[in-house]
């Protein structure tokens, strides 16, 4: 029996799973200058600005060899720290901290109650909802016998990871089923405070 067939049988027989979700705080990426040089474009980034993976954060020219260097965001997220000295013409030193970008993707383990499922496919999604009907979509990134590694984009309305770190959290295989059930008990708060 292949995994796709097993997953189909599970999905037809179970609309939801119950487990304990333990989320980690979103990761932070630190950006440093590789060499000393002069800033030629700082792109006017401010705290809480949203950045996309691959977006240029800073361009500078090294001294003395005049090589142009570009600092690029390795992941999408929000600016959590900006070196206040950054501006066109500012001379940065080697290994100077320039930015910290907080990822807008969060990871965590979802520990299943007993062995509710056959092996899951990593190409499906799970949904959880609060009593207001707000939905949060999780991707399955890895599957172990008793737990699933999940990840999700942090909703703009989400503030406290501990809101979802609870036992008995219901996750649904179908987004529609999520609206009919109640998964997490507190309404999320603003994420950018």
Secondary structure in CASP SS format (residue, H / E / C, confidence):
PFRMAT SS
TARGET T0000
AUTHOR 0000-0000-0000
METHOD secondary structure of the structure
MODEL  1
X C 1.00
X C 1.00
X H 1.00
X H 1.00
X H 1.00
X H 1.00
X H 1.00
X H 1.00
X H 1.00
X H 1.00
X H 1.00
X H 1.00
X H 1.00
X C 1.00
X C 1.00
X E 1.00
X E 1.00
X E 1.00
X E 1.00
X E 1.00
X E 1.00
X E 1.00
X E 1.00
X C 1.00
X C 1.00
X C 1.00
X C 1.00
X E 1.00
X E 1.00
X E 1.00
X E 1.00
X E 1.00
X C 1.00
X C 1.00
X C 1.00
X C 1.00
X E 1.00
X E 1.00
X E 1.00
X E 1.00
X E 1.00
X C 1.00
X C 1.00
X C 1.00
X C 1.00
X C 1.00
X C 1.00
X C 1.00
X C 1.00
X E 1.00
X E 1.00
X C 1.00
X C 1.00
X C 1.00
X C 1.00
X E 1.00
X E 1.00
X E 1.00
X E 1.00
X E 1.00
X E 1.00
X E 1.00
X C 1.00
X C 1.00
X C 1.00
X C 1.00
X C 1.00
X E 1.00
X E 1.00
X E 1.00
X E 1.00
X E 1.00
X C 1.00
X C 1.00
X C 1.00
X C 1.00
X E 1.00
X E 1.00
X E 1.00
X E 1.00
X E 1.00
X E 1.00
X C 1.00
X C 1.00
X C 1.00
X C 1.00
X C 1.00
X C 1.00
X C 1.00
X C 1.00
X E 1.00
X E 1.00
X C 1.00
X C 1.00
X C 1.00
X C 1.00
X E 1.00
X E 1.00
X E 1.00
X E 1.00
X E 1.00
X E 1.00
X E 1.00
X C 1.00
X E 1.00
X E 1.00
X E 1.00
X E 1.00
X E 1.00
X E 1.00
X E 1.00
X E 1.00
X C 1.00
X C 1.00
X C 1.00
X C 1.00
X C 1.00
X C 1.00
X C 1.00
X C 1.00
X C 1.00
X C 1.00
X C 1.00
X C 1.00
X E 1.00
X E 1.00
X E 1.00
X E 1.00
X E 1.00
X E 1.00
X C 1.00
X C 1.00
X C 1.00
X C 1.00
X E 1.00
X E 1.00
X E 1.00
X E 1.00
X E 1.00
X E 1.00
X E 1.00
X E 1.00
X E 1.00
X C 1.00
X C 1.00
X C 1.00
X E 1.00
X E 1.00
X E 1.00
X E 1.00
X E 1.00
X E 1.00
X E 1.00
X C 1.00
X C 1.00
X C 1.00
X C 1.00
X C 1.00
X C 1.00
X C 1.00
X H 1.00
X H 1.00
X H 1.00
X C 1.00
X C 1.00
X C 1.00
X C 1.00
X C 1.00
X E 1.00
X E 1.00
X E 1.00
X E 1.00
X C 1.00
X C 1.00
X H 1.00
X H 1.00
X H 1.00
X H 1.00
X H 1.00
X H 1.00
X C 1.00
X C 1.00
X C 1.00
X E 1.00
X C 1.00
X C 1.00
X C 1.00
X C 1.00
X C 1.00
X C 1.00
X C 1.00
X C 1.00
X C 1.00
END
